[in-house]
Structure formats: structure tokens, C-alpha cells
Amino acid sequence: MQARDVFTNLPAFERLTYLQLNEVTCEGLLNLLQKTPILKTLVLVHGVSKFDEDLLTCTMVPHCFHSSLEVFRFGGFNVHEHELSLAKFVMKNAVKLERMTISTAFWLRYSDIDLEKVKEQLVSFPKCSSLALIDFSDVNGS
């Protein structure tokens, strides 16, 4: 409960342009993004924890999505529905997005998940920025 209060009572980070988070909830992430109006680069090292996907449909799009977000790096991507929803939300709303890099979780190389189909699905999501490139890599960087 106290952690939730920390994210809801954050000050504005008016000059923050680069944000890297190791682990975060979607609610915490959205609250942070609402407080970073000129954010250019967002890095999620280990993705986001599971969340109610309705959270993305009822939230106000962060100002940085309209004005400045250029790079989104999504590490530890596990191909869960909530992660796909977050990637879709960013692509749909980030006007200035130039590059989205998705690095899959280590365990996926040993799974039977068809990563080519996942890539096709991600590429098919509507993009607000026609210039946005989507890069994929595994934990080894390939």
C-alpha cells in the first residue's frame, strides 16, 4: 500500500529525458510517465508485472507520448498479453517514436513459442509514428 502511495504522490520530473527501470508495475509506470513531460527514452530492463489491461484503455495518454518519446526499450519480454498490450499502447500513442527495441526473455529460446508470429503481430499493430522502427533481439543481442 505504501509503494502505491509513492507512485501517486510523485513530483513532476520536468527535466527528465531518460528513464530506466528494472522492475515496475504498469500502474507505477503510467504514474511516472504522467510526471515526465519531456521524456525521450524509456527503458524497461525486466518488463512490467502483470496488470489489468483495462488500465491502458482508461488512462490518459502521457504528455511525453505526444511531445518527446523517441526510444522505447522493452527488455525481458515474455510474450504475455499484458506486455503485448503495453507495446501496442506505446506504438499507438507515441507520436515521435523513432525506435522500439524488444529484447526477449532468456527462457523463450527454450520454449515452443513461435517468435516469428509474435514479431508479425507486433509489427501489425497500428503506429502513430510512421517513422518508428521495431527491433527484436534475444538476450544475446541477436
C-alpha positions, 0 to 999 in steps of 0.5 A: 500500500505504501509503494502505491502511495509513492507512485501517486504522490510523485513530483513532476520530473520536468527535466527528465529525458531518460528513464530506466527501470528494472522492475515496475508495475504498469500502474507505477509506470503510467504514474511516472510517465504522467510526471515526465513531460519531456521524456525521450527514452524509456527503458524497461530492463525486466518488463512490467508485472502483470496488470489489468489491461483495462488500465491502458484503455482508461488512462490518459495518454502521457504528455511525453507520448505526444511531445518527446518519446523517441526510444522505447526499450522493452527488455525481458519480454515474455510474450504475455498479453499484458506486455503485448498490450503495453507495446501496442499502447506505446506504438499507438500513442507515441507520436515521435517514436523513432525506435522500439527495441524488444529484447526477449526473455532468456527462457523463450529460446527454450520454449515452443513459442513461435517468435516469428508470429509474435514479431508479425503481430507486433509489427501489425499493430497500428503506429502513430509514428510512421517513422518508428522502427521495431527491433527484436533481439534475444538476450544475446543481442541477436 
